[in-house]
């Protein structure tokens, strides 16, 4: 906390029981898809297609 501001991060966890064990669980983080790269790529392709066909 360099800036002195507290940032609350909420993580989405996926808890799965481990088969063959007693009261043991695997804790994994749910991953969100990052669409920003795909949107950026689509915009670049669209600009190139417009430039090519005009």
Secondary structure, 3 states (H helix, E strand, C coil): CCCCCCCCCCCCEEEEECCCCCCCEEEEECCCCCCHHHHHHHHHHHHHHHHHHC
